[in-house]
Amino acid sequence: MGNALTSLLIALLIFCFHSGGQAAERVALVIGNGSYSSTQLVNPKNDAVLMADALEGVGFAVTLLINADRRAMLAAIQTFSAGLHGTDAVGFFYFAGIGVQVDGENFLLPVGAELANEEDVHFGAVALTRILQAMDRGGSATNIVVLDAARDYPPMRGFRAPQRGLARVDPPVGTHIAFSSNPGSVALDGAGRHGAYAAALAKAIRHPGLEANQVFRKARNEVYSATGQAQRPWHDHSAYGDFYFGKTSESTSTQETGSGAQELIYWQAVRESRDVSVLEAYIERFPDGVFVGLAKTRLAMLRQRGAIGDGESPLHAQGARRLSRHPTVEAPDAVEVGKRFPVQFWLTEEQMTPAVAVKPPRGGEV
């Protein structure tokens, strides 16, 4: 009883990454089972953590289970299904561990299950069809199921009609299904920290600009080469639209263009400033910026003249800080330098555009 409770508590170790309390459009359930009574596998736990990190890195809210029993797996699948809402949602299910096929149907083995024959598998394991149905009920437009589970299961040798690996599956509409090895064959667990398939897939997911089909093809080719053609991953789908894990080249280009516009706005606002700290903030924010050379030249000139911001100054005395470190701190009253009114401002990290022009010197007008 104590071991079962411990297993359940470990299995319910959950890492959820949400943004601002809003429902995530990308939801993933990742399970790594290795502590079986009949065999101990090291890689599934490491592979599950690796995959969870990769998926979180491309915007998925990830739930991670390690060494989960059947009860924990079913509870997590139900919660996972409930989180898949709307046509913009994407569901990703990953299982590392042992999977078997019985009578042409695939089953994922939970930790703690004693499966001596085919009947035990039907009642004690988790059927792949159950997972696919749960994801379909969620209503997400795109679903991805990855089974890194084509491993040998020693007790299966006593089954009436033992079958190697996993059975081929026809993906439901809008679904990608991938196996770490071709249907009917077993995968190599690997001697390193991670299995060959998990390492290749995580790497491909992190690669920017790849569509889902490209991700699985890239992972397959890498595994096929790394294992000396001994292991050939399998992938099939019935998706009608494209899904990109990371940023596409178009979005990357747009981001770079936006960054250039942000720098231009920033530079135009600070280029005539006589405050050393303001120019230092620009250089710190855009170390490889177009105008860094000009900023450094003006900075050197201001320091030679003993401009404000170099050491104690009226602004520093009133609590002003570098904008890059405190982008939303309210600036103090502006200090008049000569006959110019220096407009002070702060920038938001999101847009790096002037947010507010602070009030002019007391009794004056802009």
N, C-alpha and C positions, 0 to 999 in steps of 0.2 A: 504493500500500500504506500509506504514511504517513497519507494523508488518511482512508483507511478506518479505520485504527487510532484516529486522533484522533476521528473520528465516533463510533466505538464507545465510547471513553472518555467523551466528552461525553454520549452517550445513556445511559450507565450512571450518570449523576449521580442519586443516589437519596436521597430524604428520607423516612425512616421514623420515625413517631411512635408509640412503644409505651409502655405504662404498666406499670412494674414487671416487665417481661419476660414478661407474660402475653400469650397469643394475642389479637389484637384481634378484636372482633365486627364492626367496620366496617373494611373493607379497600378501598382505591381504587388504581387504576392510571391515571395521567394522562400523556398523551403530547402533545407539541407539536412538529409538524414544519413547518418553513418554508423551510429551505435546500435547495430542489430545484434540480436542474441547469437545468430549463426555466424556472423562475420563482422569485423570492425573495419570501417572505411574512414580514412583520414581526409581525403579530398573533398567529399560533399560539403562539409562545414566550410572549408576554405573557399570552395567554389561559390557557395551561396553568398558568403560575405563579399566576395569579389564582384559578383553579379549585382548585388544590392547597391554597392558603391557606384558601379557603372551606370545603373539605371537612375539612381538619385542624381548623378551628375548631368543627366540629360532631361531632368525635370519630372521624374516619376516620384509620387508619394509611395514609399516602399514599406511593406510589412515583411519582416524577416523572421522565420521560424527555424530553430536549430534543434535537431533530434526530436521531432514532434511525433506524438502518438496519434492514433486515429481520431480520437476525440478532439484534440487540438487542431488537427488538419481540417476536419469538417467544420469546426467553428470558424476558423480563419477563412475558409472558402466561402462560407455564408456571408461573413462581413465584407470580404472582397467583392462579392457579387453585388451587395447593397451599395457599394461605393462607385459602381459603374453606371453613371446616369448621363443621358444626353448624347446626341449624335456626335459631339466633339470629344467624347471620352475615349480613351485608349486603355485597354486592359492587357497586362503582361503577367503571365504565370510561368514561373521557372521552378523546376524540381530537380535537385541533384540527390541521387541515392540509388535505390534498386527498383527497377520496374520490370514487370513480367507480363507475358501474354498468356491468357487462358481462353481457349475456344475462340480465338480471333479477337479477343477484347483485351485492352491494356489496363493494367492495374499498377498503382504506385504503392510501395510498401511503407507503412508507418513503422516507427520504432516501437518495440514491445510486442509486436504481433507474432504469434506462433502459427505458422502456416505450413502444415504438413501435407496438404493435398489441395486439389483444385477447389473443392468446396470451401475450404478455409480462406482461400484467396478471395472468393466472391463475397464472403461475409466479413472478412477481417482487413481487407485492403481498401484502397480508394480508387474507384474506377475513373478512368480518363473521361468517359462519357459524362459522368457526374459533374466534372469540372467544366467541360464544354457547355453543358446545359446551364450551369450556374452563370457563366459569363454571358451566355446568350440572353438569359433573363435580365441581366443588368442593363441591356439596351445600348451598350457601347457600339460605336460604328466599326472600330477596329480592335480585334483581339489577337494576341500573340501567345502561343503556348510552346514552351521549350522544355523537352524532357532530356535531361542529361542523366539518363537512368538505365541505359542498355548494358547492365552489368550481370555477371553470373550470380545466380542465387543457389547456393549449395543444396538446400532442402528440395529444390525443384527436381533433383535427379530421381526422387522417389515418386514423382507424379506419374499418372497413367500415360500421358502423352506430353512430355516436356517439350517446350518450344523455345528456341533461343531468341534473345533480343525482344524487340517490340514489334507489334503488328502494324502494317501500313494503315493510315487513317485518311478518310476523305474529309478535308477541312470544311466546317460549316461556312456559310456565306460571311465574308468579311473577316476571315480568320487565317492566320499563319500558324502552321504547326511545324516544329523542327525537332529532330532527334539527334543525339550526339553521334549516332552510328546508323548505318543503313538498316531498314527494317529486316528482321531476321538475323541480325548479327550483333555482337557485343562490342562495347567500346573498351579502350585501354584506360585503366584508372590512372596510370602514369606514376612515375617515381618521384616527381617533384612535388612542390607545395600545391599546385593546381593541376587539374586535368587538362589535357590538350584542348578540348572543345571549349571549356569555360574560359580559359585564357584567351583563346582566339576570338570567341564571341564578345567578351568584354572589351577587347581591344577594338573590334570592328564597330561596336556600339558607340564607343567614344570618338570614333573617326568622324570629323565633321562632313556634312553634305552627302551622306549615304542614305539611299532609300532602303526600306526593309529588305527587299530582295537582294540588293547589293551587299547588305550587312551579312546575310546568311551565306551568300555565295563567297564572300571574302573569308568568312570563318571556315567554311567547308574546304576551300582551297588551301588555307594555311594548315589545317589539321591533316589533310591528305598528304601534304608535303612533309610536315613535321614528324609524322608517324611512318614515313617510308611507304606510303600508300596502303598501310595496314588498316586504317580507320577512315571511313568516308561518311561524314555527316549527311543527313537527309533533311530536305525542306520541301514543303508544298503549301499552297495557299489558294484561297478563293476570294481574295480582296480585289475590289474594283477601283480603288483609289490608291494613291501613293502615300506612304507614311515615312517621314524622316525622323530618325532618332535625334540627331543634332541639327545644327544650323545648316541651311543650304547655302550654296555659294551666293545666291541672290540676297539672302538675309544677312550674310556676312558682309557683302559689299555695302548693303544699306547701313549696317552698323558702322562700318568704317567711314562711310560718308557722313553719317550723323556725328561721329566723333570729331571729324574735321570741322564741321559746322560749329560744334560746341567749343572747340579750341579757338576758332575765329572770333566768336562772340566774347569769350573770356579775354582774349588778347586785346580786342578793341576796347574793352572796359578798363584794362589795367595799363595799357601801353604808355599813358601819360602820367601815371601815378608817381608821386614823389615819395611814396612809402615803400621802403625796402622790403618789408615783410609781404606786401601785396605781390611784388614781382617774384619773390622767392616762392610764394604759393603757386604762381603760374608755372614756374620751372618744376616744382615738385609734382604738380598735377599732370603736366605734359613734358616729361623729361626728353622725349624725342620729337617734340613739337616743331612745327615749321618756323615759329618765331623765337625759339629758345636762344639762338645766337644774338638776336636783337635785345632780348630780355636780359641776357648776361652782360651785354655791353652797357645797357642803361643802368643796370644794377651796379656795375663797377664805377660808372660816372657818379651816381648818387652817393655811393660810399665815399668817394673822394671829396665830395662837397659836404659830407656830413649830414645827409638828408635824414628825415624822421624814419623811424622804424629800425635804425641801426643802434641797438642798445635801448635805453629807456627813452620813451617818447610820450607825448600827450596821449596818443591812442593806447599805448601799452599801459600807461598809468591808469587809464580808465577801464582796463580789463579786456582790450581787444585781443583776439587770437588770430593765428593763421587760418585763412578761410578753408583750406583743404582739411584741416583737422576739426574745425567746428563750423561746418557749412551753414548751419541754421541758427547760429547764435546771434542775437540781436546786437547790431553794432552800436557803439556809443555815439554821442553827438559828434558830428563832423567837426574837424579842426581846420580853421582857415589858414592856408599857407600863401603868403604874399597876397595877391589880388584875385587868385583863382579860388573858386569854391570846389574842393575835391569831393565829388559824389562818391560816397562809400556805399558798398553793397555786399550782399552775400550770394552764393550760388548754391543751388540744390545739387546733390550728387546725381540725381536722375537725369536732369536736363542741362546742368551747368549753365544756366542762363540767369541774368539778373532777376532776383525775386522782388526786391524792394529797394527803392532809393530812400536812404534815411533822411531824417529831417535836416534842414540847413542850420547854420549857426543861429543861436538864439537872437531874435530880433531881425534876422535877415530874410531874404527871399531868394529862391532859386532863380 
